[in-house]
Amino acid sequence: MPNETDRTERQQKIFQALKHSFLRAFRGMDRELRMHTNIDCLCSGTTAVTLVKQGEFLVIGNVGDSRAILGRRDKDNSLTAVQLTVDLKPDNPGEADRIMKCKGRVFALQDEPGIARLWLPNSDSPGLAMARAFGDFCLKDFGLISVPEISCQYLTESDEFIVLATDGIWDVLSNEEVVDIVASSPARSSAARTLVESAVHAWKCKYPTAKVDDCIVLCLFLDSGVACADSTVESRECSAAADQVNAGYGEDHYLPIDHLDISKHEETHLGSEEDQYAVEEVSYIGTLVNHPGLSHRRATRMHPRKHDEADSYH
């Protein structure tokens, strides 16, 4: 039987190997986006949260403000939420320091006082609400990076499931609410869809005049013995506004859940409708470049400064 020291050394080797793989994969993804002539990523991009499960050992890589949480039973057998990632927002101290050193600016708009955004040094654009992302190359010289924050987590018998989701979920639902919704879903195969529907409902109740943000969910149930997620779903606002958002991105695409292959497909049916289904992919828009009326909106910076210092942080 290996002792605790041997086990720790083995896990450290696994972590270092996977960390290297994460860094190389994320760097390669951003490089490919830059070289891809058919994808305009100058002022658009995406976040990413990824994980690898090796036995009871999890390694998580995160870029941006998508989030991973763990549903865990406490000593009273109540489900609790354990957040596995940090939302990498522009006003996080470490992120803001890097951005300012690169002459980028961080401030919130007057009508969005709680949402810090990343801006170019001499222009009130694009206003990105995260500090790390793939793409958005107009900001890569001014503090935006695609290097993932990498962490590890040891799983126990008390851990039941993991949820990965975009900020459209977390903007309207707490970690605890997400855990409760997934746990109370009538079937594992419908857990992600149930969560998306709950988030869309919350958006419409809390922000009735706003467009529903993108809601992408992946659920992994830890005792299922399945290497891939039990359910994956992505939603859009089913309205003319959603059609308008998609108008510039070609025909709708569909994503089969068994191998998460983001390729162009017609709708695909995969076995039982209860266990598997195809979902619609919509384009993610993460910037507000040249937002109509943006130059006429007053802005509130994260740190008060004199008027003549408004160009950039130093």
C-alpha positions in Angstrom: 0.0 0.0 0.0 1.4 3.4 -0.9 1.9 5.7 2.1 0.5 9.3 2.3 3.8 10.8 1.1 3.9 8.6 -2.0 0.3 9.5 -2.7 1.0 13.2 -2.3 4.1 13.1 -4.6 2.1 11.2 -7.2 -0.7 13.8 -7.1 1.8 16.6 -7.3 3.3 15.0 -10.5 -0.2 14.7 -11.9 -1.0 18.3 -11.1 2.2 19.6 -12.7 1.7 17.5 -15.8 -1.9 18.7 -16.2 -1.0 22.3 -15.5 1.6 22.2 -18.3 -1.1 20.7 -20.6 -3.6 23.3 -19.7 -1.1 26.2 -20.3 -0.1 24.7 -23.6 -3.7 24.1 -24.7 -4.9 27.5 -23.8 -1.9 29.2 -25.5 -2.5 27.1 -28.6 -6.2 28.0 -28.7 -5.6 31.7 -28.6 -2.9 31.4 -31.2 -5.2 29.5 -33.5 -8.0 32.1 -33.1 -5.5 34.8 -34.0 -4.5 33.0 -37.2 -8.0 31.9 -38.2 -9.0 34.3 -41.1 -12.7 33.3 -41.0 -13.1 34.3 -37.3 -13.0 37.9 -36.4 -11.7 38.0 -32.9 -10.3 41.5 -32.8 -13.2 42.7 -30.7 -14.9 39.5 -29.7 -14.0 36.5 -27.7 -15.0 34.0 -25.1 -14.3 32.7 -21.6 -13.5 29.1 -20.7 -13.7 26.9 -17.6 -12.3 23.4 -18.0 -11.5 20.5 -15.7 -9.8 17.1 -15.8 -10.8 14.4 -13.3 -8.1 11.9 -12.5 -9.6 9.5 -10.0 -10.5 11.6 -6.9 -8.2 14.4 -8.1 -9.6 17.4 -10.0 -7.6 20.0 -11.9 -9.4 23.1 -13.0 -8.4 25.7 -15.6 -10.2 29.0 -15.8 -10.1 32.0 -18.1 -12.7 34.8 -17.5 -15.9 34.8 -15.5 -17.4 31.4 -16.2 -17.5 29.4 -13.0 -17.2 25.8 -11.6 -18.9 24.7 -8.4 -19.1 21.4 -6.5 -22.2 20.0 -4.8 -21.1 18.5 -1.5 -22.9 16.9 1.5 -22.0 18.4 4.8 -21.9 16.6 8.2 -25.7 17.1 8.5 -26.2 15.5 5.0 -27.3 18.9 3.6 -26.1 19.9 0.2 -23.7 22.8 0.1 -21.9 24.6 -2.7 -18.2 24.8 -2.9 -16.9 27.3 -5.5 -13.9 25.8 -7.4 -12.9 28.9 -9.4 -12.5 32.6 -9.0 -14.4 35.0 -11.3 -11.5 36.8 -13.1 -13.0 40.3 -13.3 -11.0 43.4 -14.2 -11.4 44.9 -10.7 -9.8 41.8 -8.9 -6.7 43.2 -7.3 -4.2 41.0 -9.1 -6.0 41.4 -12.5 -6.3 45.2 -12.1 -2.6 45.6 -11.3 -1.6 43.8 -14.4 -4.0 45.8 -16.6 -2.8 49.1 -15.2 0.8 48.1 -15.8 -0.1 47.5 -19.4 -1.8 50.9 -19.7 -5.3 49.5 -19.9 -8.0 51.1 -17.9 -10.6 49.7 -15.4 -13.8 51.6 -14.6 -17.5 51.1 -14.4 -20.1 53.1 -16.3 -22.3 55.4 -14.4 -25.4 53.3 -15.1 -23.5 50.1 -14.2 -21.8 51.0 -11.0 -21.1 47.4 -10.0 -19.7 46.2 -13.3 -16.0 47.0 -13.8 -14.9 46.8 -17.4 -11.5 46.8 -19.2 -11.0 49.7 -21.7 -8.4 50.8 -24.2 -5.9 53.5 -23.0 -7.3 56.3 -25.1 -10.8 55.2 -26.1 -13.9 54.3 -24.1 -14.1 50.9 -25.8 -14.5 48.0 -25.9 -15.6 47.7 -22.2 -14.9 44.0 -21.6 -16.3 42.7 -18.3 -13.6 40.1 -17.7 -9.8 40.2 -17.3 -8.9 37.1 -19.2 -10.4 35.7 -22.4 -9.7 33.9 -25.7 -9.7 36.4 -28.5 -10.5 40.1 -28.0 -7.1 40.8 -29.5 -7.6 44.6 -29.4 -7.0 44.3 -25.7 -4.2 41.8 -25.6 -1.5 44.5 -25.4 -3.3 46.3 -22.6 -3.7 43.7 -19.9 -6.1 41.1 -21.2 -4.5 37.6 -21.2 -5.6 34.1 -22.0 -3.4 32.4 -19.4 -5.7 30.2 -17.3 -5.8 30.2 -13.5 -5.2 26.6 -12.5 -6.2 25.0 -9.3 -6.8 21.5 -7.9 -9.4 19.9 -5.7 -9.6 16.5 -3.9 -12.9 14.8 -4.2 -14.5 12.9 -1.3 -17.5 10.5 -1.0 -19.5 13.6 0.1 -19.1 15.2 -3.3 -22.1 14.5 -5.6 -21.8 16.7 -8.8 -19.9 19.5 -10.5 -21.5 22.3 -12.4 -19.7 24.4 -15.1 -21.6 27.4 -16.4 -21.2 30.8 -18.0 -21.9 34.1 -16.2 -25.5 34.2 -17.5 -26.2 31.7 -14.8 -24.3 33.3 -12.0 -25.5 36.8 -12.6 -29.0 35.8 -11.5 -28.6 32.6 -9.4 -26.4 32.0 -6.3 -24.1 29.0 -5.9 -26.5 27.6 -3.4 -29.5 28.1 -5.7 -27.7 26.3 -8.5 -26.9 23.3 -6.3 -30.5 23.1 -5.1 -31.8 23.2 -8.7 -29.5 20.5 -10.0 -30.1 18.3 -7.0 -33.9 18.6 -7.3 -34.0 17.9 -11.1 -36.2 14.9 -11.8 -33.5 13.3 -14.0 -29.8 13.8 -14.4 -30.2 14.1 -18.1 -32.4 17.1 -17.6 -30.4 18.8 -14.9 -28.6 21.3 -17.1 -31.8 22.2 -19.0 -33.7 22.7 -15.8 -30.9 25.0 -14.6 -30.9 27.1 -17.8 -34.7 27.4 -17.7 -34.5 28.6 -14.0 -31.9 31.2 -15.0 -33.9 32.5 -17.9 -36.9 32.8 -15.6 -34.8 34.7 -13.1 -33.5 37.0 -15.7 -37.0 37.9 -16.9 -38.1 38.5 -13.3 -35.1 40.5 -12.2 -34.3 42.4 -15.4 -37.6 42.4 -17.4 -36.3 45.0 -20.0 -32.9 43.4 -20.5 -31.8 40.7 -23.0 -31.1 37.4 -21.4 -27.4 36.8 -21.2 -25.9 33.6 -22.7 -26.6 30.6 -20.4 -24.4 27.5 -21.0 -24.3 24.7 -18.4 -22.5 21.4 -18.1 -23.3 19.0 -15.2 -21.0 16.1 -14.2 -22.4 13.6 -11.7 -19.5 12.1 -9.8 -21.0 8.7 -8.9 -22.2 7.8 -12.4 -19.0 6.2 -13.6 -19.3 8.2 -16.9 -16.3 10.1 -18.1 -18.3 12.8 -19.8 -21.1 15.1 -18.6 -24.5 13.7 -18.1 -26.2 16.7 -19.5 -25.2 19.8 -21.4 -27.4 22.6 -22.6 -27.1 26.1 -24.0 -30.0 28.5 -24.3 -30.7 31.8 -26.0 -33.5 34.2 -25.7 -36.2 32.9 -28.0 -37.2 36.2 -29.5 -36.6 38.5 -32.5 -33.7 40.0 -30.4 -32.0 36.6 -30.3 -32.4 36.2 -34.0 -30.9 39.6 -34.6 -27.9 38.6 -32.5 -27.3 35.5 -34.5 -27.9 37.2 -37.9 -24.2 38.0 -38.4 -23.0 34.5 -37.5 -24.6 32.3 -40.1 -27.0 29.5 -39.6 -27.7 28.0 -36.2 -25.3 25.1 -35.2 -26.1 22.1 -33.0 -23.9 20.5 -30.4 -24.2 16.8 -29.7 -23.5 16.2 -26.0 -21.6 12.9 -26.3 -18.4 14.4 -27.4 -18.9 18.2 -27.1 -17.9 18.7 -30.7 -18.6 22.3 -31.7 -19.0 21.7 -35.4 -21.6 22.6 -37.9 -24.4 20.0 -37.8 -28.1 19.8 -38.6 -30.1 18.8 -35.6 -28.8 15.4 -34.4 -30.7 12.9 -32.3 -28.6 10.7 -30.1 -30.5 7.7 -28.7 -33.2 8.1 -26.1 -34.8 11.6 -25.9 -34.8 11.2 -22.1 -31.0 10.7 -21.8 -29.6 12.6 -24.8 -30.5 15.5 -26.9 -29.1 18.1 -29.3 -28.7 21.7 -28.2 -28.5 24.9 -30.1 -25.2 26.9 -30.2 -25.4 30.6 -30.2 -22.6 33.0 -30.6 -21.1 34.6 -27.5 -20.6 38.4 -27.7 -18.3 39.6 -24.9 -17.5 43.2 -25.8 -19.2 46.5 -26.3 -17.0 48.1 -28.9 -18.3 51.4 -30.1 -21.5 50.9 -28.1 -24.2 53.4 -29.4 -24.1 56.4 -27.2 -21.1 55.1 -25.2 -19.1 58.4 -25.7 -22.0 60.3 -24.2 -22.3 58.3 -21.0 -20.5 59.4 -17.9 -18.2 56.9 -16.3 -17.3 56.1 -12.7 -13.7 54.9 -12.3 -12.7 52.4 -9.7 -10.4 54.9 -8.1 -11.1 58.7 -8.1 -8.6 60.6 -10.2 -8.2 64.1 -11.5 -9.7 65.1 -14.8 -6.3 65.4 -16.5 -5.4 61.8 -15.4 -8.4 60.3 -17.3 -6.4 58.8 -20.2 -5.0 55.8 -18.4 -3.8 54.3 -15.1 -0.1 54.6 -14.3 
